[in-house]
Amino acid sequence: MVIVTLQRAKCIGCNYCVEMAPVQFQMSKKDGKSVLIKSVNAKGFFTLKSPDHSIAESCELAAKACPVKIISVKET
């Protein structure tokens, strides 16, 4: 299981996550902040739980590229 978490409120809209993992992230046209596709919001933390381990590498690249460090990736 791969668990990806995004603290969307702290997003500065740099677009690096979309460049690194375009399948999991996109930019909102409304506010210019990142959106974690198919995630669930719990108190400002958007979480995606996926059994597909192939997304882990691109999401980890997105987490490393994020200048405000609001993306976390865990594999179980």
Secondary structure as GFF3:
##gff-version 3
##sequence-region A 1 76
A	DSSP	beta_strand	2	7	.	.	.	ID=ss1
A	DSSP	three_ten_helix	8	10	.	.	.	ID=ss2
A	DSSP	alpha_helix	16	20	.	.	.	ID=ss3
A	DSSP	beta_strand	25	27	.	.	.	ID=ss4
A	DSSP	beta_strand	34	36	.	.	.	ID=ss5
A	DSSP	beta_strand	40	42	.	.	.	ID=ss6
A	DSSP	beta_strand	45	50	.	.	.	ID=ss7
A	DSSP	three_ten_helix	53	55	.	.	.	ID=ss8
A	DSSP	alpha_helix	56	65	.	.	.	ID=ss9
A	DSSP	beta_strand	71	75	.	.	.	ID=ss10
###
